């Protein structure tokens, strides 16, 4: 059984601003905003929601199926993912457009201002989830071409394939009716705290009403950890693994999702799955670029023991062997 990850595949252009955006953004002048930030660093990294999640699952010892659309410029990226355990056979290669680009500037408080060029990503809508020739355990449907997200969600629903809804960055662009079409019947619903607020506002639903439409709800809370709500409405909170340095938040949420779903696929409890997700998240946070981290088994186990105790570390270790 395979977990398919259907979302954006992109190249990240990451810059650092040695100041605070809040110091130069004037609340009463936002309608006239015209700013240029002098940055002191630029790195170009492999990224995109699907690329980040698939890479992390590969590092954790799984073989996820990557689903998305790219340009012919992605040859090096493909080799990188395949070398790290990702099945790229379902990726559509455009003959017309470049691979998507994510351009992001991060300030010293970890606030970010970003732009995203979709490029070949729009062709993801032409991929049929039911024609991938795999027995799928789950399809994570993340931020992607909106039409692709809708089509892949409906294909999963019609074929009875369990899916995880992770609309994330696209929530700002989607209306309430479209959001409902993306989450209705999802086995898992992933958001961060801010996205959860947008989802409730745009759909007009209460937390309980969303709970009636989805299975397990996972809300990441940044430095405050994560909240997981089970099907029966019971809640648990999982703290973060303490970081050794806050380097770059890009892809931290993707790392959490990869760890969480890896744990769930391996039969871990919701709590242990969230703890594994938190471990991956902090490894991403401590690295520039969402796919430049690696897993040192002994160090990882030590950090898990320190954060959650010996029993938790032992249960998670069994999954990573």
C-alpha positions in Angstrom: 0.0 0.0 0.0 1.3 3.5 -1.0 0.7 7.0 0.3 0.4 9.4 -2.6 1.2 13.0 -2.2 -0.6 15.3 -4.6 0.4 18.9 -4.3 2.9 21.5 -5.6 6.4 20.7 -6.8 8.5 23.9 -6.9 11.9 25.5 -6.7 12.3 27.8 -3.6 14.2 31.1 -3.7 14.7 31.9 -0.1 16.0 35.3 1.2 16.7 36.7 4.6 15.8 40.3 5.6 18.0 41.5 8.6 15.2 43.4 10.3 11.4 43.3 11.0 8.7 43.7 8.4 6.6 45.2 11.1 9.0 48.1 11.5 8.4 49.3 7.9 4.8 48.2 7.2 2.6 51.2 8.2 -0.9 50.1 9.0 -2.5 53.4 7.8 -0.5 53.3 4.5 -1.0 49.7 3.3 -3.2 50.8 0.4 -0.1 52.7 -0.9 2.5 50.2 -0.1 5.6 50.2 -2.3 8.6 48.6 -0.6 11.9 47.0 -1.5 13.8 44.9 1.1 17.6 44.7 1.0 18.3 41.1 1.8 21.6 39.7 3.0 21.2 36.1 1.8 19.8 34.1 -1.1 19.6 30.3 -1.4 17.9 28.3 -4.1 16.4 25.0 -2.9 14.1 22.3 -4.0 10.6 22.7 -2.5 6.9 22.7 -3.0 4.4 21.0 -0.7 4.5 17.6 -2.4 8.2 17.6 -2.9 8.8 18.5 0.8 6.4 15.9 2.2 7.6 13.2 -0.1 11.2 13.9 0.6 10.6 13.7 4.4 8.7 10.4 4.1 11.5 9.0 2.0 14.0 10.0 4.7 11.8 8.2 7.2 12.1 5.0 5.2 8.9 5.1 3.2 8.4 5.2 -0.6 5.7 7.8 -1.2 4.2 8.3 -4.7 4.7 11.9 -5.8 1.8 13.3 -7.8 2.2 16.7 -9.5 3.2 18.6 -12.6 6.7 20.0 -13.4 8.6 21.5 -16.3 11.4 19.8 -18.3 13.8 21.7 -16.0 13.2 19.3 -13.2 15.7 16.5 -14.1 18.1 17.2 -11.2 15.2 17.6 -8.7 13.8 14.2 -9.8 17.1 12.4 -9.3 17.4 14.0 -5.8 14.0 12.7 -4.8 14.5 9.3 -6.3 17.8 9.0 -4.5 15.9 9.7 -1.3 13.3 7.0 -1.8 10.5 8.9 -3.6 8.6 7.3 -6.5 8.4 9.9 -9.2 6.7 7.8 -11.9 3.3 9.6 -11.5 4.8 13.1 -12.1 3.6 14.9 -15.3 6.2 16.7 -17.2 5.0 19.8 -19.1 6.3 20.6 -22.6 5.4 24.3 -22.3 5.9 25.6 -18.8 8.7 25.8 -16.2 8.5 24.1 -12.8 6.7 26.3 -10.2 8.8 28.9 -8.3 8.4 30.0 -4.7 10.1 33.3 -3.8 10.1 34.0 -0.1 11.8 36.6 2.2 12.0 35.9 6.0 12.7 38.5 8.6 14.5 38.1 11.9 11.2 37.3 13.7 10.5 34.4 11.2 7.7 36.4 9.6 7.6 35.8 5.8 6.5 37.6 2.6 6.3 35.3 -0.4 5.1 35.0 -4.0 4.3 31.9 -5.9 4.5 31.3 -9.7 2.5 28.2 -10.6 4.0 27.5 -14.0 3.6 23.8 -14.9 1.6 23.2 -11.7 -1.6 24.1 -13.6 -1.3 20.9 -15.6 -1.7 18.8 -12.4 -5.4 18.9 -13.1 -4.8 16.5 -16.0 -3.6 13.8 -13.7 -6.1 11.1 -12.8 -5.6 9.7 -9.3 -7.6 6.6 -10.2 -5.3 5.8 -13.2 -2.0 5.7 -11.3 -1.8 1.9 -11.2 -1.2 1.7 -7.5 -3.1 0.4 -4.5 -3.3 3.6 -2.5 -3.5 3.6 1.3 -4.1 7.4 1.4 -3.8 10.4 -0.9 -2.7 13.7 0.7 -4.2 16.5 -1.4 -2.2 19.6 -0.6 -1.8 23.1 -2.0 -1.7 22.8 -5.8 -3.6 24.1 -8.8 -7.1 24.6 -7.3 -8.8 22.7 -10.2 -6.4 19.8 -9.6 -7.2 19.9 -5.9 -10.9 19.7 -6.6 -10.6 17.0 -9.2 -8.3 14.8 -7.2 -10.5 15.1 -4.1 -13.6 14.1 -6.2 -11.7 11.2 -7.8 -10.7 9.9 -4.3 -14.3 10.3 -3.1 -15.8 8.5 -6.1 -13.3 5.7 -6.0 -13.5 5.3 -2.2 -9.8 6.1 -1.7 -9.1 7.7 1.7 -7.7 11.2 1.5 -6.2 13.9 3.7 -7.2 17.5 3.0 -4.4 20.0 3.4 -5.5 23.1 1.5 -3.0 25.3 3.4 -1.9 28.3 1.4 -4.7 28.1 -1.1 -7.3 28.8 1.6 -6.8 32.5 1.2 -7.9 32.3 -2.5 -10.8 29.8 -2.2 -14.4 30.6 -1.3 -16.3 28.8 1.4 -18.2 26.4 -1.0 -14.9 25.3 -2.6 -13.3 24.7 0.7 -16.2 22.5 1.7 -15.8 20.5 -1.5 -12.1 19.9 -0.5 -12.6 18.8 3.1 -15.9 16.9 3.0 -15.3 13.3 3.8 -11.5 13.7 4.4 -9.8 11.1 6.6 -7.6 13.9 7.9 -7.8 17.6 7.8 -4.5 19.6 8.2 -4.2 23.3 8.9 -2.1 25.7 10.9 -3.7 27.9 13.5 -4.2 30.9 11.1 -5.5 28.7 8.3 -8.0 27.1 10.7 -9.4 30.5 11.4 -9.7 31.3 7.7 -11.5 27.9 7.1 -14.1 28.6 9.8 -14.7 32.1 8.7 -15.1 31.3 5.0 -17.2 28.2 5.4 -19.3 29.6 8.2 -19.1 26.4 10.1 -18.4 25.8 13.8 -15.6 23.6 15.0 -18.1 20.9 15.8 -19.7 21.1 12.3 -16.3 20.7 10.6 -15.7 17.7 12.9 -18.9 16.1 11.5 -17.5 16.3 8.0 -13.9 15.0 8.5 -12.2 12.3 10.4 -9.1 13.4 12.3 -8.3 17.1 12.6 -4.7 18.3 13.0 -3.9 21.9 13.7 -0.3 22.9 14.0 0.3 25.8 16.5 3.9 26.9 15.7 6.0 27.1 18.8 3.0 25.9 20.9 3.0 22.5 19.3 0.0 20.8 17.7 -3.6 19.9 18.5 -5.1 16.7 17.3 -8.9 16.1 17.5 -10.1 12.5 17.0 -13.3 11.4 15.4 -15.1 11.3 18.7 -14.2 14.9 19.5 -11.5 14.0 22.0 -8.5 16.4 21.9 -4.8 16.0 22.6 -2.0 18.5 22.6 1.6 17.6 21.7 4.4 20.0 22.5 7.3 20.7 20.1 10.7 19.1 20.2 12.8 22.0 21.5 14.9 23.6 18.8 18.6 24.2 18.9 18.3 27.1 16.4 15.5 28.8 14.4 17.1 29.0 11.0 14.2 29.0 8.4 10.5 28.1 8.9 9.9 27.2 5.2 8.5 23.7 5.0 8.2 23.1 8.7 4.5 22.3 8.4 5.2 19.9 5.5 7.7 18.1 7.7 5.2 17.7 10.5 2.6 16.2 8.0 5.2 13.8 6.7 6.1 12.6 10.1 2.5 12.4 11.3 1.3 10.4 8.3 4.3 8.1 8.5 3.4 7.3 12.1 -0.2 6.7 11.3 0.7 4.4 8.3 3.0 2.4 10.7 0.2 2.0 13.3 1.4 4.5 15.8 -1.2 6.3 18.0 -2.2 9.9 17.2 0.0 11.1 20.0 3.1 9.3 18.9 2.4 10.2 15.2 2.3 13.9 16.2 5.5 13.5 18.2 7.2 12.1 15.2 5.8 14.9 13.1 7.2 17.4 15.6 10.7 15.8 15.4 10.7 16.2 11.6 9.4 19.7 11.9 12.2 20.9 14.2 14.8 19.3 11.9 13.4 21.4 9.0 13.3 24.5 11.2 17.0 24.1 12.0 18.0 24.0 8.3 17.9 26.5 5.4 15.7 24.9 2.8 12.9 22.4 3.4 14.8 19.4 2.0 18.4 20.0 3.3 17.9 18.2 6.6 18.9 14.6 7.3 18.1 12.1 10.1 20.8 11.1 12.5 19.1 8.1 14.2 20.9 8.3 17.5 20.5 12.0 17.8 16.9 11.8 16.9 16.2 9.2 19.6 18.0 11.3 22.2 15.9 14.4 21.3 12.7 12.3 21.4 13.6 10.9 24.9 14.3 14.4 26.2 11.1 15.8 24.8 8.6 13.0 25.4 10.2 10.3 27.5 11.8 6.9 27.0 8.5 5.1 26.2 7.6 7.5 23.4 11.0 7.3 21.9 11.1 3.5 21.9 7.7 3.3 20.2 8.7 5.7 17.5 12.1 4.1 17.1 10.4 0.8 16.1 8.9 2.6 13.2 12.1 4.2 12.0 14.2 1.0 12.0 
